[in-house]
Amino acid sequence: MGRLCALLICLASAAQAGGKSWLDHWRESTVALGVAQREDGKQRFSAVATGVIVGSVPGQKRPWLVTAKHVFYNPAENWEPSYILVRFSWFETRKVDEYLGVAVPLKHNGRRMWVAHPDPDVDLAYVPLSVTPQEAGKSELQAIVLSQFASPAEVYEAAPVLVLG
């Protein structure tokens, strides 16, 4: 089927919960990624990509932030930030010059904190995500759990899919 750079998820695996739209869980698991830039004397969030919060099981304490590898490392553009800012969807009404997001370290003592896909031709990477409830503005982050990803049998021509980011 070829290499996929996007995460494909069967719509059939999404469940509606508690009067919320079935899409809310997926939307809250998708985040804006960016950097701080100074403009007109103010720091502001400048988006560079999107990412998805992924966990292996529901309620996992430390989920992962999954995105394209070039968001963390792109030598062709001399891009290797020491951290990335994460803005959660529930803060979308906060202005980009008032709320920069949560800084997620990509390096510690010169060592990369993120992990690239083992195939160098796949533009995918993840970093463990440690965010306090105060930083997140919620007691728990929404994460897409691995069991919600489509299996090879569920991905076929004309299958309904949801692409995050």
C-alpha positions as CSV (number, residue, x, y, z in Angstrom):
1,M,0.0,0.0,0.0
2,G,3.0,2.3,0.2
3,R,4.3,4.3,3.1
4,L,1.9,6.6,4.9
5,C,3.1,9.9,6.4
6,A,-0.4,10.6,7.8
7,L,-2.1,8.6,10.5
8,L,-5.2,6.9,9.1
9,I,-7.9,5.9,11.4
10,C,-11.1,4.1,10.6
11,L,-14.2,6.2,11.5
12,A,-16.0,3.0,12.6
13,S,-13.7,2.8,15.6
14,A,-14.8,6.2,16.9
15,A,-17.5,6.0,19.6
16,Q,-19.8,8.8,20.7
17,A,-19.6,9.5,24.4
18,G,-21.8,11.5,26.9
19,G,-23.7,13.8,24.6
20,K,-20.5,15.1,23.0
21,S,-19.9,14.9,19.3
22,W,-18.0,11.7,18.3
23,L,-15.4,14.1,16.8
24,D,-14.5,15.8,20.1
25,H,-12.2,13.1,21.4
26,W,-10.3,13.1,18.1
27,R,-10.2,16.9,18.0
28,E,-8.9,17.2,21.5
29,S,-6.1,14.7,20.7
30,T,-4.9,16.9,17.8
31,V,-2.6,19.8,18.8
32,A,-1.0,22.8,17.1
33,L,2.8,22.8,17.3
34,G,4.9,26.0,17.0
35,V,7.6,28.3,18.2
36,A,7.7,31.6,19.9
37,Q,8.4,34.6,17.7
38,R,8.8,38.2,18.6
39,E,6.6,40.6,16.7
40,D,5.9,44.2,17.6
41,G,7.8,43.7,20.9
42,K,5.6,40.8,21.9
43,Q,6.2,37.1,22.0
44,R,3.6,35.1,20.0
45,F,2.9,31.5,19.1
46,S,3.7,30.8,15.4
47,A,2.4,27.5,14.1
48,V,4.8,25.2,12.3
49,A,2.8,21.9,12.3
50,T,0.2,19.8,13.9
51,G,0.6,16.7,16.1
52,V,-1.5,14.0,17.7
53,I,-1.5,12.8,21.3
54,V,-1.2,9.0,21.3
55,G,-1.3,6.5,24.2
56,S,-1.0,2.8,24.3
57,V,-3.9,2.2,26.6
58,P,-6.7,4.5,27.9
59,G,-5.6,6.6,30.9
60,Q,-1.9,6.0,30.3
61,K,0.0,8.5,32.4
62,R,2.5,9.5,29.8
63,P,1.2,9.7,26.3
64,W,3.3,10.6,23.2
65,L,3.2,13.5,20.9
66,V,3.4,12.2,17.4
67,T,4.1,14.3,14.3
68,A,6.3,14.5,11.2
69,K,10.0,14.0,11.9
70,H,10.9,17.2,10.0
71,V,9.0,19.1,12.8
72,F,11.8,18.0,15.2
73,Y,14.7,17.8,12.8
74,N,15.2,19.1,9.3
75,P,18.9,19.5,8.4
76,A,18.1,20.9,5.0
77,E,16.6,23.9,6.6
78,N,19.0,24.0,9.6
79,W,16.0,23.2,11.9
80,E,16.6,21.4,15.2
81,P,14.8,23.3,18.0
82,S,15.5,22.4,21.6
83,Y,11.8,22.5,22.3
84,I,8.4,22.8,20.6
85,L,5.3,24.7,21.8
86,V,2.1,22.7,22.1
87,R,-1.3,24.5,22.0
88,F,-4.3,22.4,22.9
89,S,-7.6,22.8,21.0
90,W,-9.6,23.9,24.1
91,F,-7.4,27.0,24.3
92,E,-8.2,28.0,20.7
93,T,-10.0,31.2,21.8
94,R,-6.9,32.5,23.6
95,K,-4.9,34.9,21.5
96,V,-1.5,33.7,20.2
97,D,0.2,36.6,21.9
98,E,-1.4,35.9,25.3
99,Y,-1.0,32.1,25.4
100,L,2.1,30.5,23.8
101,G,1.3,26.9,24.8
102,V,3.2,24.4,26.7
103,A,7.0,23.9,26.0
104,V,7.9,20.3,25.3
105,P,11.6,19.7,25.4
106,L,13.1,18.0,22.4
107,K,16.7,17.9,23.8
108,H,18.1,17.4,27.3
109,N,21.8,17.9,28.0
110,G,22.5,17.8,24.3
111,R,20.7,14.5,23.8
112,R,17.5,14.1,21.7
113,M,14.4,13.3,23.7
114,W,12.4,12.3,20.6
115,V,12.4,9.1,18.6
116,A,12.3,8.8,14.8
117,H,10.6,6.0,12.9
118,P,13.2,3.3,12.4
119,D,12.9,3.6,8.6
120,P,14.7,6.8,7.6
121,D,12.4,7.3,4.6
122,V,9.3,7.6,6.9
123,D,8.8,11.2,8.1
124,L,7.3,10.3,11.5
125,A,8.6,10.8,15.1
126,Y,7.4,11.0,18.7
127,V,8.4,12.5,22.0
128,P,7.1,11.5,25.4
129,L,4.6,14.1,26.6
130,S,4.8,15.2,30.3
131,V,2.3,17.9,30.9
132,T,0.9,18.8,34.3
133,P,-2.9,19.3,34.7
134,Q,-2.2,23.0,35.4
135,E,-0.3,23.4,32.1
136,A,-3.0,21.4,30.2
137,G,-5.9,23.2,31.9
138,K,-7.4,19.7,32.4
139,S,-6.9,16.8,34.7
140,E,-6.1,14.4,31.9
141,L,-5.1,14.7,28.2
142,Q,-7.2,13.1,25.6
143,A,-5.1,10.5,23.7
144,I,-5.8,8.3,20.7
145,V,-5.1,4.8,21.9
146,L,-3.3,2.3,19.7
147,S,-6.4,0.1,19.5
148,Q,-8.2,2.9,17.8
149,F,-5.8,2.9,14.8
150,A,-7.0,1.0,11.8
151,S,-5.7,-2.6,11.3
152,P,-4.5,-3.6,7.8
153,A,-7.8,-5.4,7.3
154,E,-9.7,-2.2,7.9
155,V,-7.8,-0.2,5.4
156,Y,-9.1,-0.9,1.9
157,E,-10.1,1.1,-1.2
158,A,-13.0,3.4,-0.3
159,A,-12.8,2.7,3.5
160,P,-13.9,5.6,5.6
161,V,-10.9,7.2,7.3
162,L,-10.1,10.2,9.5
163,V,-6.7,11.9,9.0
164,L,-5.5,13.9,12.0
165,G,-3.6,17.1,11.5
